Amino acid sequence: DAGITQSPRHKVTETGTPVTLRCHQTENHRYMYWYRQDPGHGLRLIHYSYGVKDTDKGEVSDGYSVSRSKTEDFLLTLESATSSQTSVYFCAISESEEGSPLHFGNGTRLTVT
Amino acid sequence: KNEVEQSPQNLTAQEGEFITINCSYSVGISALHWLQQHPGGGIVSLFMLSSGKKKHGRLIATINIQEKHSSLHITASHPRDSAVYICALEMDSNYQLIWGAGTKQIIKP
């Protein structure tokens, strides 16, 4: 299995607080992604990164920011958490741009009360 | 019209049966992924296909680029194969994936 670790695995937080989720990889893969999974929507891309300090927005980026200061870490920050951001968040990595298998982390279940 | 359609949405079968899940799409792609999500939530990448056929253990995935169709087959199904199976399209010029709605599969002993 690809070495991807998401932390925390579970978090409960209050509306209006900032939250940071971490994705750490040991595979030295260039591409990293943050998805959220919600019933009826499948997986939706929040942000992705194609290298250190190179990031771009995905389909549902509003209310989220990311940072990638080194290859192995991709951080997702909810600037001011809202109840609509209650979801399961998955990090994924891939080696190259096209045609590489995606490897997923185990997910972070976030509840915003 | 959805760009990717999976069928069936739900599938219940007896242990030992041969299972087929289908994925049809309407856009140009560079690759198609089959993924498995277990009830605990973890997602595992099963196959990445750009042409032909791949096999891994009891799992076989095929893709027909001309017909814009892919199938995932499970031979000798087992209760531990109970999961949601998702196909996802990788576009030609884009980092984003287009996800199917998933097929929820239950294999009964």
gemmi code that builds the backbone of each chain (N, CA, C; Angstrom):
import gemmi

chains = {
    "A": [
        ("ASP", (0.839, -1.203, 0.000), (0.000, 0.000, 0.000), (0.875, 1.254, 0.000)),
        ("ALA", (0.410, 2.275, -0.749), (1.133, 3.542, -0.770), (1.126, 4.143, 0.616)),
        ("GLY", (2.250, 4.823, 0.966), (2.360, 5.408, 2.294), (1.702, 6.757, 2.368)),
        ("ILE", (0.445, 6.778, 2.699), (-0.290, 8.029, 2.885), (-0.922, 8.018, 4.258)),
        ("THR", (-0.706, 9.060, 4.978), (-1.286, 9.171, 6.312), (-2.057, 10.473, 6.397)),
        ("GLN", (-3.303, 10.362, 6.816), (-4.107, 11.556, 7.051), (-4.266, 11.757, 8.552)),
        ("SER", (-4.219, 12.993, 8.965), (-4.456, 13.282, 10.373), (-5.198, 14.597, 10.520)),
        ("PRO", (-6.099, 14.679, 11.520), (-6.531, 13.571, 12.361), (-7.461, 12.644, 11.600)),
        ("ARG", (-7.828, 11.530, 12.163), (-8.794, 10.619, 11.549), (-10.218, 11.088, 11.796)),
        ("HIS", (-10.421, 11.692, 12.952), (-11.735, 12.216, 13.296), (-11.543, 13.561, 13.984)),
        ("LYS", (-12.471, 14.485, 13.699), (-12.413, 15.777, 14.407), (-13.808, 16.360, 14.497)),
        ("VAL", (-14.110, 16.891, 15.659), (-15.347, 17.642, 15.872), (-14.935, 19.055, 16.238)),
        ("THR", (-15.505, 20.022, 15.569), (-15.138, 21.406, 15.816), (-16.384, 22.275, 15.756)),
        ("GLU", (-16.244, 23.505, 16.230), (-17.385, 24.412, 16.250), (-17.377, 25.344, 15.047)),
        ("THR", (-18.548, 25.761, 14.656), (-18.684, 26.726, 13.561), (-17.837, 27.956, 13.828)),
        ("GLY", (-17.126, 28.400, 12.806), (-16.332, 29.606, 12.914), (-14.884, 29.393, 13.277)),
        ("THR", (-14.535, 28.182, 13.688), (-13.138, 27.922, 14.061), (-12.340, 27.482, 12.842)),
        ("PRO", (-11.048, 27.796, 12.795), (-10.211, 27.282, 11.712), (-9.807, 25.831, 12.004)),
        ("VAL", (-9.694, 25.058, 10.939), (-9.319, 23.649, 11.067), (-8.292, 23.328, 9.983)),
        ("THR", (-7.269, 22.593, 10.357), (-6.282, 22.148, 9.374), (-6.187, 20.639, 9.378)),
        ("LEU", (-6.307, 20.064, 8.185), (-6.135, 18.626, 8.001), (-4.800, 18.398, 7.296)),
        ("ARG", (-4.156, 17.325, 7.682), (-2.827, 17.061, 7.131), (-2.819, 15.771, 6.336)),
        ("CYS", (-2.130, 15.818, 5.221), (-1.870, 14.616, 4.418), (-0.368, 14.480, 4.271)),
        ("HIS", (0.133, 13.336, 4.670), (1.565, 13.085, 4.620), (1.829, 11.847, 3.783)),
        ("GLN", (2.777, 11.951, 2.838), (3.097, 10.801, 1.987), (4.589, 10.495, 2.062)),
        ("THR", (4.876, 9.225, 1.898), (6.279, 8.787, 1.918), (6.706, 8.251, 0.561)),
        ("GLU", (5.908, 8.510, -0.467), (6.153, 7.949, -1.802), (6.894, 8.904, -2.730)),
        ("ASN", (7.089, 10.137, -2.310), (7.739, 11.157, -3.144), (6.966, 11.405, -4.443)),
        ("HIS", (5.630, 11.232, -4.387), (4.809, 11.503, -5.558), (4.595, 12.996, -5.719)),
        ("ARG", (4.547, 13.408, -6.975), (4.461, 14.839, -7.270), (3.063, 15.401, -7.031)),
        ("TYR", (2.035, 14.602, -7.362), (0.672, 15.123, -7.352), (-0.060, 14.714, -6.084)),
        ("MET", (-0.721, 15.685, -5.483), (-1.527, 15.423, -4.280), (-2.861, 16.129, -4.416)),
        ("TYR", (-3.884, 15.508, -3.850), (-5.253, 15.986, -4.044), (-6.004, 15.935, -2.712)),
        ("TRP", (-6.907, 16.862, -2.545), (-7.874, 16.796, -1.448), (-9.272, 16.698, -2.038)),
        ("TYR", (-10.024, 15.669, -1.566), (-11.397, 15.457, -1.978), (-12.278, 15.493, -0.737)),
        ("ARG", (-13.552, 15.806, -0.961), (-14.536, 15.566, 0.072), (-15.590, 14.615, -0.482)),
        ("GLN", (-16.119, 13.796, 0.424), (-17.121, 12.831, 0.015), (-18.390, 13.051, 0.811)),
        ("ASP", (-19.481, 13.255, 0.102), (-20.776, 13.496, 0.728), (-21.810, 12.613, 0.068)),
        ("PRO", (-22.790, 12.155, 0.824), (-23.850, 11.323, 0.230), (-24.494, 12.025, -0.950)),
        ("GLY", (-24.659, 11.279, -2.041), (-25.311, 11.845, -3.220), (-24.408, 12.641, -4.119)),
        ("HIS", (-23.149, 12.864, -3.687), (-22.238, 13.665, -4.505), (-20.982, 12.905, -4.899)),
        ("GLY", (-20.741, 11.792, -4.344), (-19.483, 11.124, -4.653), (-18.312, 11.931, -4.142)),
        ("LEU", (-17.192, 11.745, -4.787), (-15.970, 12.466, -4.410), (-15.850, 13.733, -5.231)),
        ("ARG", (-15.612, 14.858, -4.571), (-15.445, 16.130, -5.269), (-14.094, 16.740, -4.909)),
        ("LEU", (-13.421, 17.231, -5.937), (-12.078, 17.765, -5.755), (-12.137, 19.155, -5.140)),
        ("ILE", (-11.351, 19.358, -4.085), (-11.319, 20.655, -3.404), (-10.150, 21.480, -3.944)),
        ("HIS", (-8.959, 20.940, -3.764), (-7.735, 21.559, -4.282), (-6.776, 20.446, -4.673)),
        ("TYR", (-5.821, 20.780, -5.504), (-4.790, 19.819, -5.832), (-3.443, 20.520, -5.939)),
        ("SER", (-2.405, 19.720, -5.931), (-1.051, 20.267, -6.017), (-0.249, 19.461, -7.021)),
        ("TYR", (0.512, 20.162, -7.840), (1.361, 19.498, -8.835), (2.832, 19.728, -8.551)),
        ("GLY", (3.126, 20.139, -7.349), (4.503, 20.301, -6.924), (4.568, 21.200, -5.712)),
        ("VAL", (5.761, 21.295, -5.132), (5.937, 22.162, -3.969), (5.573, 23.599, -4.347)),
        ("LYS", (4.722, 24.173, -3.564), (4.228, 25.535, -3.724), (3.359, 25.725, -4.972)),
        ("ASP", (3.052, 24.640, -5.687), (2.190, 24.709, -6.872), (0.853, 24.064, -6.561)),
        ("THR", (-0.174, 24.899, -6.426), (-1.498, 24.370, -6.114), (-2.534, 25.055, -6.993)),
        ("ASP", (-3.694, 24.428, -7.086), (-4.766, 25.031, -7.868), (-6.099, 24.576, -7.309)),
        ("LYS", (-7.147, 25.317, -7.688), (-8.469, 25.045, -7.157), (-9.142, 23.907, -7.899)),
        ("GLY", (-9.971, 23.194, -7.162), (-10.805, 22.174, -7.755), (-12.238, 22.649, -7.856)),
        ("GLU", (-13.116, 21.686, -7.878), (-14.535, 21.942, -8.112), (-15.216, 22.694, -6.971)),
        ("VAL", (-14.795, 22.416, -5.717), (-15.500, 22.953, -4.544), (-14.496, 23.611, -3.593)),
        ("SER", (-13.785, 24.606, -4.075), (-12.681, 25.188, -3.315), (-13.091, 26.304, -2.352)),
        ("ASP", (-14.299, 26.836, -2.495), (-14.695, 27.964, -1.640), (-14.670, 27.565, -0.171)),
        ("GLY", (-14.031, 28.388, 0.642), (-13.963, 28.124, 2.076), (-12.781, 27.276, 2.488)),
        ("TYR", (-11.973, 26.897, 1.518), (-10.802, 26.051, 1.786), (-9.543, 26.699, 1.209)),
        ("SER", (-8.433, 26.467, 1.874), (-7.138, 26.836, 1.318), (-6.181, 25.675, 1.558)),
        ("VAL", (-5.110, 25.647, 0.784), (-4.141, 24.557, 0.905), (-2.732, 25.136, 0.908)),
        ("SER", (-1.816, 24.319, 1.400), (-0.411, 24.693, 1.304), (0.428, 23.444, 1.115)),
        ("ARG", (1.485, 23.598, 0.341), (2.424, 22.490, 0.119), (3.832, 23.083, 0.136)),
        ("SER", (4.411, 23.080, 1.316), (5.738, 23.646, 1.495), (6.841, 22.612, 1.277)),
        ("LYS", (6.468, 21.348, 1.294), (7.414, 20.285, 0.967), (6.667, 19.144, 0.296)),
        ("THR", (7.409, 18.325, -0.419), (6.796, 17.283, -1.244), (5.867, 16.391, -0.449)),
        ("GLU", (6.250, 16.051, 0.772), (5.520, 15.020, 1.494), (4.258, 15.485, 2.206)),
        ("ASP", (4.078, 16.777, 2.355), (2.929, 17.264, 3.125), (2.025, 18.185, 2.311)),
        ("PHE", (0.725, 17.922, 2.411), (-0.286, 18.760, 1.747), (-1.340, 19.068, 2.791)),
        ("LEU", (-1.449, 20.325, 3.162), (-2.349, 20.730, 4.234), (-3.606, 21.365, 3.659)),
        ("LEU", (-4.731, 20.992, 4.236), (-6.021, 21.581, 3.863), (-6.536, 22.368, 5.059)),
        ("THR", (-6.828, 23.654, 4.841), (-7.323, 24.497, 5.932), (-8.721, 24.993, 5.626)),
        ("LEU", (-9.591, 24.808, 6.608), (-10.912, 25.416, 6.566), (-10.780, 26.708, 7.356)),
        ("GLU", (-10.884, 27.820, 6.676), (-10.540, 29.099, 7.297), (-11.496, 29.445, 8.440)),
        ("SER", (-12.773, 29.164, 8.232), (-13.787, 29.398, 9.271), (-14.859, 28.340, 9.043)),
        ("ALA", (-14.754, 27.257, 9.791), (-15.562, 26.078, 9.499), (-17.059, 26.382, 9.574)),
        ("THR", (-17.797, 25.773, 8.637), (-19.251, 25.879, 8.623), (-19.846, 24.477, 8.641)),
        ("SER", (-21.114, 24.391, 9.000), (-21.751, 23.075, 9.089), (-21.782, 22.371, 7.732)),
        ("SER", (-21.810, 23.140, 6.661), (-21.823, 22.536, 5.318), (-20.496, 21.854, 4.985)),
        ("GLN", (-19.486, 22.091, 5.783), (-18.188, 21.446, 5.576), (-18.051, 20.152, 6.381)),
        ("THR", (-19.109, 19.787, 7.072), (-19.141, 18.451, 7.681), (-19.090, 17.421, 6.565)),
        ("SER", (-18.090, 16.572, 6.587), (-17.877, 15.657, 5.470), (-16.767, 14.686, 5.832)),
        ("VAL", (-16.517, 13.777, 4.920), (-15.323, 12.944, 5.014), (-14.345, 13.449, 3.960)),
        ("TYR", (-13.129, 13.710, 4.393), (-12.114, 14.279, 3.511), (-11.068, 13.219, 3.198)),
        ("PHE", (-10.786, 13.082, 1.905), (-9.780, 12.126, 1.459), (-8.635, 12.844, 0.765)),
        ("CYS", (-7.453, 12.421, 1.089), (-6.263, 12.857, 0.378), (-5.879, 11.754, -0.599)),
        ("ALA", (-5.380, 12.133, -1.755), (-4.896, 11.152, -2.724), (-3.590, 11.641, -3.316)),
        ("ILE", (-2.800, 10.693, -3.782), (-1.537, 11.030, -4.438), (-1.426, 10.262, -5.738)),
        ("SER", (-0.667, 10.824, -6.665), (-0.336, 10.076, -7.883), (1.045, 10.499, -8.340)),
        ("GLU", (1.662, 9.600, -9.075), (3.065, 9.793, -9.418), (3.257, 10.800, -10.539)),
        ("SER", (2.363, 10.725, -11.550), (2.531, 11.610, -12.695), (1.177, 12.119, -13.145)),
        ("GLU", (1.214, 12.955, -14.152), (0.017, 13.682, -14.540), (-1.062, 12.788, -15.111)),
        ("GLU", (-0.693, 11.922, -16.017), (-1.713, 11.149, -16.715), (-1.505, 9.671, -16.488)),
        ("GLY", (-2.594, 9.016, -16.255), (-2.564, 7.567, -16.278), (-1.904, 6.892, -15.109)),
        ("SER", (-1.618, 7.627, -14.036), (-1.034, 6.968, -12.869), (-2.137, 6.573, -11.909)),
        ("PRO", (-1.981, 5.445, -11.270), (-2.986, 5.065, -10.272), (-3.049, 6.095, -9.158)),
        ("LEU", (-4.243, 6.294, -8.662), (-4.432, 7.135, -7.489), (-4.324, 6.269, -6.248)),
        ("HIS", (-3.687, 6.799, -5.243), (-3.617, 6.128, -3.948), (-4.265, 7.050, -2.920)),
        ("PHE", (-5.169, 6.490, -2.138), (-5.934, 7.301, -1.210), (-5.497, 7.070, 0.229)),
        ("GLY", (-5.626, 8.127, 1.017), (-5.514, 7.982, 2.459), (-6.797, 7.389, 3.015)),
        ("ASN", (-6.805, 7.142, 4.304), (-7.961, 6.496, 4.941), (-9.094, 7.455, 5.272)),
        ("GLY", (-8.895, 8.720, 5.036), (-9.973, 9.679, 5.231), (-9.961, 10.323, 6.604)),
        ("THR", (-10.518, 11.523, 6.664), (-10.721, 12.257, 7.918), (-12.190, 12.610, 8.011)),
        ("ARG", (-12.820, 12.158, 9.068), (-14.236, 12.499, 9.272), (-14.297, 13.769, 10.103)),
        ("LEU", (-14.818, 14.833, 9.491), (-14.919, 16.134, 10.161), (-16.374, 16.471, 10.408)),
        ("THR", (-16.669, 16.807, 11.649), (-18.010, 17.251, 12.017), (-17.924, 18.678, 12.534)),
        ("VAL", (-18.708, 19.565, 11.934), (-18.743, 20.963, 12.366), (-20.098, 21.210, 13.031)),
        ("THR", (-20.053, 21.536, 14.317), (-21.309, 21.681, 15.071), (-21.736, 23.138, 15.191)),
    ],
    "B": [
        ("LYS", (-27.326, 15.390, -19.038), (-26.884, 14.002, -19.104), (-25.558, 13.887, -18.363)),
        ("ASN", (-25.458, 12.886, -17.491), (-24.203, 12.668, -16.783), (-23.143, 12.199, -17.764)),
        ("GLU", (-21.902, 12.644, -17.479), (-20.794, 12.237, -18.349), (-20.387, 10.795, -18.097)),
        ("VAL", (-20.693, 10.281, -16.929), (-20.364, 8.895, -16.609), (-21.551, 8.241, -15.908)),
        ("GLU", (-21.871, 7.071, -16.361), (-23.009, 6.336, -15.817), (-22.530, 4.957, -15.391)),
        ("GLN", (-22.866, 4.582, -14.158), (-22.537, 3.249, -13.677), (-23.811, 2.436, -13.542)),
        ("SER", (-23.686, 1.144, -13.806), (-24.821, 0.255, -13.582), (-24.315, -1.115, -13.147)),
        ("PRO", (-25.065, -1.817, -12.282), (-26.247, -1.310, -11.601), (-25.855, -0.368, -10.456)),
        ("GLN", (-26.835, 0.294, -9.871), (-26.573, 1.148, -8.709), (-26.392, 0.303, -7.463)),
        ("ASN", (-27.179, -0.769, -7.388), (-27.099, -1.690, -6.264), (-27.058, -3.107, -6.797)),
        ("LEU", (-26.337, -3.941, -6.122), (-26.185, -5.322, -6.577), (-26.088, -6.220, -5.357)),
        ("THR", (-26.914, -7.241, -5.336), (-26.846, -8.257, -4.283), (-26.675, -9.610, -4.956)),
        ("ALA", (-25.711, -10.368, -4.527), (-25.436, -11.655, -5.152), (-25.057, -12.672, -4.084)),
        ("GLN", (-25.075, -13.907, -4.475), (-24.668, -14.994, -3.590), (-23.171, -15.250, -3.768)),
        ("GLU", (-22.580, -15.693, -2.687), (-21.165, -16.047, -2.734), (-20.902, -17.024, -3.880)),
        ("GLY", (-19.853, -16.777, -4.614), (-19.479, -17.650, -5.716), (-19.935, -17.168, -7.076)),
        ("GLU", (-20.867, -16.239, -7.111), (-21.369, -15.760, -8.390), (-20.347, -14.891, -9.114)),
        ("PHE", (-20.488, -14.836, -10.422), (-19.692, -13.958, -11.276), (-20.411, -12.610, -11.350)),
        ("ILE", (-19.659, -11.553, -11.055), (-20.245, -10.219, -10.958), (-19.705, -9.330, -12.071)),
        ("THR", (-20.578, -8.515, -12.648), (-20.138, -7.509, -13.617), (-20.733, -6.155, -13.252)),
        ("ILE", (-19.876, -5.162, -13.206), (-20.304, -3.773, -13.005), (-19.870, -2.986, -14.233)),
        ("ASN", (-20.766, -2.157, -14.730), (-20.509, -1.438, -15.971), (-20.349, 0.061, -15.755)),
        ("CYS", (-19.545, 0.657, -16.634), (-19.302, 2.096, -16.591), (-19.296, 2.606, -18.026)),
        ("SER", (-20.234, 3.482, -18.346), (-20.303, 4.088, -19.672), (-20.065, 5.583, -19.553)),
        ("TYR", (-19.414, 6.147, -20.535), (-19.078, 7.562, -20.452), (-19.236, 8.214, -21.816)),
        ("SER", (-19.250, 9.523, -21.822), (-19.576, 10.239, -23.060), (-18.511, 11.266, -23.448)),
        ("VAL", (-17.386, 11.270, -22.744), (-16.355, 12.279, -23.030), (-15.043, 11.596, -23.374)),
        ("GLY", (-14.135, 12.346, -23.954), (-12.817, 11.805, -24.243), (-12.004, 11.695, -22.975)),
        ("ILE", (-11.328, 10.585, -22.816), (-10.573, 10.368, -21.587), (-9.164, 9.903, -21.906)),
        ("SER", (-8.285, 10.092, -20.931), (-6.941, 9.535, -21.069), (-6.811, 8.239, -20.275)),
        ("ALA", (-7.647, 8.055, -19.278), (-7.619, 6.822, -18.499), (-8.905, 6.703, -17.695)),
        ("LEU", (-9.172, 5.498, -17.255), (-10.342, 5.237, -16.409), (-9.870, 4.465, -15.185)),
        ("HIS", (-10.357, 4.877, -14.032), (-9.982, 4.229, -12.775), (-11.159, 3.448, -12.219)),
        ("TRP", (-10.877, 2.295, -11.663), (-11.845, 1.562, -10.841), (-11.335, 1.586, -9.406)),
        ("LEU", (-12.231, 1.980, -8.493), (-11.862, 2.089, -7.088), (-12.875, 1.329, -6.240)),
        ("GLN", (-12.439, 0.945, -5.061), (-13.283, 0.191, -4.140), (-13.306, 0.920, -2.805)),
        ("GLN", (-14.509, 1.109, -2.285), (-14.620, 1.723, -0.964), (-15.357, 0.772, -0.042)),
        ("HIS", (-14.678, 0.365, 1.028), (-15.274, -0.554, 1.984), (-16.142, 0.199, 2.978)),
        ("PRO", (-17.030, -0.521, 3.671), (-17.937, 0.124, 4.627), (-17.210, 0.994, 5.651)),
        ("GLY", (-15.996, 0.677, 5.995), (-15.229, 1.512, 6.927), (-14.812, 2.838, 6.346)),
        ("GLY", (-14.926, 2.994, 5.020), (-14.650, 4.272, 4.383), (-13.394, 4.330, 3.560)),
        ("GLY", (-12.427, 3.447, 3.784), (-11.182, 3.537, 3.046), (-11.390, 3.281, 1.563)),
        ("ILE", (-10.634, 3.976, 0.726), (-10.738, 3.833, -0.724), (-9.468, 3.201, -1.246)),
        ("VAL", (-9.649, 2.200, -2.085), (-8.516, 1.493, -2.674), (-8.613, 1.592, -4.189)),
        ("SER", (-7.523, 1.928, -4.816), (-7.483, 1.966, -6.269), (-7.273, 0.546, -6.778)),
        ("LEU", (-8.213, 0.052, -7.606), (-8.133, -1.315, -8.114), (-7.381, -1.375, -9.438)),
        ("PHE", (-7.812, -0.547, -10.370), (-7.217, -0.555, -11.704), (-7.177, 0.857, -12.262)),
        ("MET", (-6.199, 1.065, -13.115), (-6.173, 2.240, -13.971), (-5.982, 1.730, -15.393)),
        ("LEU", (-6.915, 2.068, -16.283), (-6.924, 1.519, -17.628), (-6.910, 2.621, -18.654)),
        ("SER", (-6.142, 2.433, -19.704), (-6.289, 3.310, -20.859), (-6.633, 2.512, -22.110)),
        ("SER", (-6.474, 1.199, -22.050), (-6.883, 0.349, -23.167), (-6.892, -1.092, -22.691)),
        ("GLY", (-7.629, -1.934, -23.410), (-7.531, -3.373, -23.223), (-8.095, -3.892, -21.919)),
        ("LYS", (-7.309, -4.701, -21.260), (-7.793, -5.500, -20.145), (-6.687, -5.639, -19.114)),
        ("LYS", (-7.092, -5.615, -17.841), (-6.146, -5.884, -16.760), (-6.762, -6.877, -15.800)),
        ("LYS", (-5.907, -7.683, -15.189), (-6.388, -8.710, -14.260), (-5.547, -8.659, -12.992)),
        ("HIS", (-6.242, -8.770, -11.857), (-5.529, -8.844, -10.586), (-6.304, -9.778, -9.682)),
        ("GLY", (-5.769, -10.975, -9.512), (-6.471, -11.969, -8.707), (-7.807, -12.314, -9.326)),
        ("ARG", (-8.883, -12.150, -8.544), (-10.230, -12.469, -9.044), (-10.897, -11.300, -9.769)),
        ("LEU", (-10.195, -10.212, -9.890), (-10.748, -9.017, -10.520), (-10.198, -8.847, -11.931)),
        ("ILE", (-11.116, -8.506, -12.831), (-10.738, -8.240, -14.218), (-11.410, -6.934, -14.637)),
        ("ALA", (-10.659, -6.058, -15.266), (-11.229, -4.813, -15.780), (-10.932, -4.711, -17.257)),
        ("THR", (-11.948, -4.294, -18.004), (-11.790, -4.117, -19.441), (-12.264, -2.726, -19.832)),
        ("ILE", (-11.743, -2.251, -20.925), (-12.196, -0.965, -21.445), (-12.227, -1.023, -22.964)),
        ("ASN", (-13.289, -0.442, -23.540), (-13.415, -0.314, -24.979), (-13.500, 1.177, -25.279)),
        ("ILE", (-12.403, 1.722, -25.759), (-12.319, 3.167, -25.959), (-13.313, 3.633, -27.027)),
        ("GLN", (-13.459, 2.839, -28.083), (-14.352, 3.239, -29.178), (-15.802, 3.299, -28.700)),
        ("GLU", (-16.179, 2.321, -27.870), (-17.558, 2.276, -27.385), (-17.741, 3.082, -26.111)),
        ("LYS", (-16.654, 3.629, -25.561), (-16.715, 4.425, -24.330), (-17.395, 3.615, -23.208)),
        ("HIS", (-16.824, 2.466, -22.943), (-17.424, 1.567, -21.970), (-16.337, 0.762, -21.275)),
        ("SER", (-16.532, 0.581, -19.981), (-15.621, -0.244, -19.198), (-16.430, -1.163, -18.305)),
        ("SER", (-15.891, -2.319, -18.017), (-16.532, -3.258, -17.106), (-15.536, -3.733, -16.063)),
        ("LEU", (-16.062, -3.970, -14.873), (-15.295, -4.602, -13.799), (-15.962, -5.935, -13.499)),
        ("HIS", (-15.198, -7.006, -13.571), (-15.723, -8.339, -13.313), (-15.079, -8.896, -12.044)),
        ("ILE", (-15.879, -9.592, -11.271), (-15.363, -10.293, -10.091), (-15.753, -11.755, -10.234)),
        ("THR", (-14.771, -12.603, -10.270), (-15.055, -14.039, -10.358), (-15.086, -14.626, -8.953)),
        ("ALA", (-15.894, -15.682, -8.788), (-15.996, -16.383, -7.496), (-16.158, -15.382, -6.353)),
        ("SER", (-17.200, -14.567, -6.422), (-17.377, -13.490, -5.452), (-17.459, -14.026, -4.019)),
        ("HIS", (-17.040, -13.175, -3.104), (-16.932, -13.534, -1.690), (-17.525, -12.396, -0.864)),
        ("PRO", (-18.064, -12.717, 0.330), (-18.611, -11.629, 1.164), (-17.638, -10.480, 1.408)),
        ("ARG", (-16.357, -10.733, 1.426), (-15.416, -9.628, 1.633), (-15.322, -8.693, 0.429)),
        ("ASP", (-15.954, -9.095, -0.696), (-16.031, -8.197, -1.855), (-17.151, -7.170, -1.697)),
        ("SER", (-17.913, -7.278, -0.622), (-18.991, -6.314, -0.385), (-18.386, -4.937, -0.162)),
        ("ALA", (-18.769, -3.992, -1.018), (-18.160, -2.660, -0.995), (-18.891, -1.808, -2.019)),
        ("VAL", (-18.501, -0.558, -2.103), (-18.953, 0.306, -3.193), (-17.838, 0.374, -4.219)),
        ("TYR", (-18.189, 0.146, -5.472), (-17.215, 0.175, -6.556), (-17.487, 1.409, -7.406)),
        ("ILE", (-16.453, 2.161, -7.654), (-16.600, 3.451, -8.310), (-15.703, 3.491, -9.543)),
        ("CYS", (-16.262, 3.972, -10.662), (-15.389, 4.255, -11.796), (-15.182, 5.763, -11.872)),
        ("ALA", (-14.024, 6.157, -12.281), (-13.682, 7.567, -12.369), (-12.914, 7.814, -13.661)),
        ("LEU", (-13.263, 8.900, -14.342), (-12.657, 9.222, -15.625), (-11.551, 10.247, -15.441)),
        ("GLU", (-10.441, 9.986, -16.086), (-9.350, 10.956, -16.092), (-9.370, 11.651, -17.449)),
        ("MET", (-9.501, 12.965, -17.421), (-9.671, 13.705, -18.662), (-8.341, 13.920, -19.353)),
        ("ASP", (-8.434, 14.265, -20.628), (-7.225, 14.412, -21.431), (-6.332, 15.549, -20.955)),
        ("SER", (-6.944, 16.640, -20.492), (-6.138, 17.844, -20.258), (-6.431, 18.488, -18.919)),
        ("ASN", (-6.669, 17.692, -17.937), (-7.258, 18.230, -16.717), (-6.864, 17.318, -15.564)),
        ("TYR", (-6.585, 17.915, -14.397), (-6.241, 17.069, -13.259), (-7.455, 16.470, -12.581)),
        ("GLN", (-8.620, 16.987, -12.908), (-9.789, 16.559, -12.169), (-10.316, 15.252, -12.722)),
        ("LEU", (-10.909, 14.490, -11.844), (-11.533, 13.240, -12.228), (-13.042, 13.434, -12.225)),
        ("ILE", (-13.708, 12.730, -13.110), (-15.164, 12.703, -13.100), (-15.585, 11.367, -12.519)),
        ("TRP", (-16.355, 11.431, -11.445), (-16.664, 10.219, -10.688), (-18.024, 9.668, -11.046)),
        ("GLY", (-18.109, 8.354, -11.165), (-19.400, 7.712, -11.239), (-20.062, 7.716, -9.864)),
        ("ALA", (-21.346, 7.396, -9.858), (-22.103, 7.426, -8.603), (-21.797, 6.233, -7.717)),
        ("GLY", (-21.177, 5.214, -8.285), (-20.827, 4.046, -7.487), (-21.858, 2.941, -7.593)),
        ("THR", (-21.406, 1.738, -7.407), (-22.268, 0.554, -7.346), (-22.072, -0.071, -5.977)),
        ("LYS", (-23.153, -0.128, -5.227), (-23.081, -0.748, -3.900), (-23.335, -2.237, -4.046)),
        ("GLN", (-22.349, -3.012, -3.689), (-22.410, -4.457, -3.886), (-22.428, -5.176, -2.552)),
        ("ILE", (-23.362, -6.114, -2.427), (-23.441, -6.963, -1.226), (-23.374, -8.407, -1.692)),
        ("ILE", (-22.420, -9.129, -1.152), (-22.293, -10.547, -1.467), (-22.703, -11.344, -0.226)),
        ("LYS", (-23.726, -12.160, -0.372), (-24.238, -12.935, 0.755), (-23.589, -14.312, 0.805)),
        ("PRO", (-23.295, -14.778, 2.014), (-22.678, -16.107, 2.131), (-23.689, -17.210, 1.824)),
    ],
}
model = gemmi.Model(1)
for chain_id, residues in chains.items():
    chain = gemmi.Chain(chain_id)
    for i, (resn, *xyz) in enumerate(residues, 1):
        res = gemmi.Residue()
        res.name, res.seqid = resn, gemmi.SeqId(i, " ")
        for name, pos in zip(("N", "CA", "C"), xyz):
            atom = gemmi.Atom()
            atom.name, atom.element = name, gemmi.Element(name[0])
            atom.pos, atom.b_iso = gemmi.Position(*pos), 0.0
            res.add_atom(atom)
        chain.add_residue(res)
    model.add_chain(chain)
structure = gemmi.Structure()
structure.add_model(model)
structure.setup_entities()
